Structures are given as structure tokens and as C-alpha cells.
């Protein structure tokens, strides 16, 4: 896989969470940016560090951690 594939808009992780866009805002993990993520199951939108996208679960319907501010 190509580096950065999981931060590209349209990427869907194994938990059905899709990358919408980069917010350009610094994240809470070292050298990360906050990305807007959308749950394809319930439609919830939330922020996540780029390093977390591949494993994120929805905070609303999958008992995932709270999202970051977007």
C-alpha cells in the first residue's frame, strides 16, 4: 500500500468510517493533522488524527472514542 492511503478523501476503513477531508488543524498526536471522518452506518461526522483513521470506530454507534473537534 502507498504511504498516506488512509488519509485520502474517500478512504473507508474496516469499521465503515470514511475520510471526508483534512481540516488542516493540528491533531493531538505528534505531527498529525485532524481529518473529518463520516460513519457510513449512522452518518455521524467527527474528527480523528490521521494516525488513527485505519482503526477508528464511530463514537455514536460503535462505542468508539470521542472524536476530535472539527
MDAnalysis code that builds the backbone (N, CA, C; Angstrom):
import MDAnalysis as mda
import numpy as np

u = mda.Universe.empty(210, n_residues=70, atom_resindex=np.repeat(np.arange(70), 3), trajectory=True)
u.add_TopologyAttr("name", ["N", "CA", "C"] * 70)
u.add_TopologyAttr("resid", np.arange(1, 71))
u.add_TopologyAttr("resname", ["UNK", "UNK", "UNK", "UNK", "UNK", "UNK", "UNK", "UNK", "UNK", "UNK", "UNK", "UNK", "UNK", "UNK", "UNK", "UNK", "UNK", "UNK", "UNK", "UNK", "UNK", "UNK", "UNK", "UNK", "UNK", "UNK", "UNK", "UNK", "UNK", "UNK", "UNK", "UNK", "UNK", "UNK", "UNK", "UNK", "UNK", "UNK", "UNK", "UNK", "UNK", "UNK", "UNK", "UNK", "UNK", "UNK", "UNK", "UNK", "UNK", "UNK", "UNK", "UNK", "UNK", "UNK", "UNK", "UNK", "UNK", "UNK", "UNK", "UNK", "UNK", "UNK", "UNK", "UNK", "UNK", "UNK", "UNK", "UNK", "UNK", "UNK"])
u.atoms.positions = np.array([
    [0.836, -1.187, 0.000],
    [0.000, 0.000, 0.000],
    [0.877, 1.246, 0.000],
    [0.359, 2.300, -0.547],
    [1.081, 3.553, -0.648],
    [0.977, 4.336, 0.648],
    [2.060, 4.992, 1.034],
    [2.046, 5.827, 2.245],
    [0.967, 6.892, 2.116],
    [0.212, 7.101, 3.188],
    [-0.828, 8.119, 3.195],
    [-2.153, 7.682, 2.612],
    [-2.265, 6.426, 2.214],
    [-3.511, 5.966, 1.586],
    [-4.718, 6.144, 2.494],
    [-4.536, 5.966, 3.805],
    [-5.689, 6.018, 4.710],
    [-6.142, 7.437, 5.035],
    [-5.401, 8.442, 4.615],
    [-5.820, 9.827, 4.850],
    [-6.430, 10.465, 3.598],
    [-6.512, 9.737, 2.535],
    [-7.092, 10.288, 1.301],
    [-8.613, 10.347, 1.404],
    [-9.213, 11.465, 0.981],
    [-10.680, 11.543, 0.974],
    [-11.266, 10.374, 0.194],
    [-12.286, 9.761, 0.788],
    [-12.925, 8.613, 0.175],
    [-12.486, 7.291, 0.767],
    [-11.322, 7.272, 1.437],
    [-10.856, 6.024, 2.053],
    [-11.866, 5.554, 3.091],
    [-12.190, 4.260, 3.095],
    [-13.112, 3.666, 4.069],
    [-12.351, 2.591, 4.831],
    [-12.336, 2.705, 6.164],
    [-11.619, 1.715, 6.965],
    [-12.474, 0.479, 7.209],
    [-11.929, -0.491, 7.930],
    [-12.613, -1.765, 8.161],
    [-13.866, -1.627, 9.019],
    [-14.054, -0.478, 9.670],
    [-15.231, -0.238, 10.510],
    [-16.268, 0.645, 9.822],
    [-16.120, 0.840, 8.517],
    [-17.066, 1.598, 7.702],
    [-17.051, 3.097, 8.013],
    [-15.841, 3.608, 8.317],
    [-15.640, 5.027, 8.574],
    [-14.906, 5.615, 7.379],
    [-15.441, 6.696, 6.794],
    [-14.904, 7.263, 5.563],
    [-14.250, 8.609, 5.821],
    [-13.081, 8.835, 5.202],
    [-12.401, 10.128, 5.280],
    [-13.141, 11.109, 4.380],
    [-13.534, 12.256, 4.953],
    [-14.202, 13.304, 4.190],
    [-13.177, 14.312, 3.687],
    [-12.326, 14.819, 4.608],
    [-11.357, 15.858, 4.235],
    [-10.361, 16.065, 5.359],
    [-9.255, 16.714, 5.014],
    [-8.316, 17.198, 6.021],
    [-8.809, 18.555, 6.486],
    [-8.778, 18.783, 7.793],
    [-9.208, 20.081, 8.307],
    [-8.062, 21.085, 8.311],
    [-6.819, 20.597, 8.219],
    [-5.657, 21.471, 8.302],
    [-5.310, 21.865, 9.726],
    [-6.088, 21.393, 10.686],
    [-5.878, 21.706, 12.102],
    [-4.892, 20.709, 12.702],
    [-3.954, 21.178, 13.530],
    [-3.045, 20.237, 14.190],
    [-3.818, 19.260, 15.075],
    [-3.402, 18.008, 15.041],
    [-4.050, 16.975, 15.847],
    [-3.453, 16.866, 17.235],
    [-3.881, 15.851, 17.952],
    [-3.417, 15.633, 19.320],
    [-2.298, 14.604, 19.388],
    [-1.974, 13.958, 18.291],
    [-0.878, 13.002, 18.220],
    [0.283, 13.706, 17.517],
    [1.502, 13.360, 17.842],
    [2.703, 14.016, 17.319],
    [2.683, 14.118, 15.796],
    [2.821, 15.347, 15.306],
    [2.920, 15.643, 13.871],
    [1.701, 15.185, 13.054],
    [0.544, 15.148, 13.665],
    [-0.662, 14.710, 12.957],
    [-1.589, 15.889, 12.664],
    [-2.470, 15.679, 11.708],
    [-3.500, 16.630, 11.323],
    [-4.850, 15.991, 11.633],
    [-5.838, 16.827, 11.960],
    [-7.191, 16.321, 12.191],
    [-7.900, 16.158, 10.848],
    [-8.535, 15.013, 10.666],
    [-9.323, 14.718, 9.473],
    [-10.782, 14.572, 9.865],
    [-11.657, 15.019, 8.995],
    [-13.087, 14.820, 9.216],
    [-13.437, 13.429, 8.710],
    [-14.099, 12.668, 9.576],
    [-14.491, 11.299, 9.277],
    [-16.014, 11.209, 9.333],
    [-16.601, 10.385, 8.471],
    [-18.059, 10.172, 8.481],
    [-18.330, 8.680, 8.625],
    [-19.218, 8.359, 9.550],
    [-19.644, 6.969, 9.719],
    [-20.654, 6.654, 8.621],
    [-20.382, 5.629, 7.845],
    [-21.293, 5.252, 6.770],
    [-22.483, 4.458, 7.270],
    [-22.463, 4.065, 8.551],
    [-23.602, 3.356, 9.129],
    [-24.661, 4.320, 9.649],
    [-24.228, 5.382, 10.378],
    [-25.210, 6.280, 11.001],
    [-25.094, 7.737, 10.555],
    [-24.039, 8.097, 9.824],
    [-23.891, 9.450, 9.315],
    [-23.187, 10.426, 10.237],
    [-22.781, 9.999, 11.436],
    [-22.072, 10.881, 12.362],
    [-20.765, 11.341, 11.751],
    [-20.452, 12.638, 11.926],
    [-19.180, 13.207, 11.474],
    [-18.385, 13.617, 12.698],
    [-17.099, 13.341, 12.680],
    [-16.231, 13.650, 13.809],
    [-14.793, 13.777, 13.324],
    [-13.925, 14.287, 14.157],
    [-12.524, 14.453, 13.816],
    [-11.673, 13.327, 14.358],
    [-10.589, 13.024, 13.635],
    [-9.644, 11.991, 14.062],
    [-8.251, 12.359, 13.583],
    [-7.244, 12.001, 14.357],
    [-5.866, 12.140, 13.907],
    [-5.648, 11.241, 12.699],
    [-4.808, 11.679, 11.782],
    [-4.506, 10.865, 10.615],
    [-3.979, 9.487, 10.979],
    [-3.238, 9.402, 12.078],
    [-2.658, 8.127, 12.505],
    [-3.695, 7.155, 13.058],
    [-4.902, 7.629, 13.342],
    [-5.951, 6.785, 13.926],
    [-7.001, 6.315, 12.930],
    [-7.011, 6.863, 11.731],
    [-8.103, 6.605, 10.789],
    [-8.307, 5.121, 10.507],
    [-7.238, 4.385, 10.327],
    [-7.362, 2.982, 9.929],
    [-8.091, 2.131, 10.958],
    [-8.120, 2.573, 12.220],
    [-8.735, 1.766, 13.274],
    [-9.951, 2.415, 13.927],
    [-10.344, 3.588, 13.494],
    [-11.429, 4.319, 14.158],
    [-12.743, 3.567, 14.099],
    [-13.500, 3.719, 15.179],
    [-14.889, 3.263, 15.260],
    [-15.728, 4.478, 15.597],
    [-16.952, 4.482, 15.155],
    [-17.855, 5.612, 15.367],
    [-18.145, 5.796, 16.856],
    [-18.034, 7.047, 17.354],
    [-18.362, 7.308, 18.754],
    [-19.868, 7.205, 19.023],
    [-20.693, 7.307, 18.002],
    [-22.147, 7.290, 18.193],
    [-22.752, 5.883, 18.139],
    [-22.277, 5.033, 17.226],
    [-22.950, 3.742, 17.053],
    [-22.039, 2.523, 17.200],
    [-20.731, 2.746, 17.423],
    [-19.809, 1.615, 17.537],
    [-18.984, 1.651, 18.830],
    [-19.395, 2.476, 19.767],
    [-18.674, 2.621, 21.038],
    [-17.232, 3.053, 20.864],
    [-16.953, 3.859, 19.842],
    [-15.604, 4.378, 19.621],
    [-15.303, 5.533, 20.560],
    [-14.049, 5.900, 20.635],
    [-13.634, 7.049, 21.438],
    [-14.267, 8.322, 20.892],
    [-14.459, 9.327, 21.747],
    [-14.994, 10.600, 21.266],
    [-14.102, 11.173, 20.161],
    [-14.722, 11.800, 19.193],
    [-13.957, 12.407, 18.114],
    [-13.342, 13.718, 18.524],
    [-12.381, 14.188, 17.725],
    [-11.758, 15.489, 17.931],
    [-12.648, 16.571, 17.316],
    [-12.477, 17.793, 17.784],
    [-13.258, 18.919, 17.249],
    [-12.913, 19.170, 15.788],
    [-13.961, 19.359, 14.969],
    [-13.736, 19.693, 13.551],
    [-14.357, 21.034, 13.237],
])
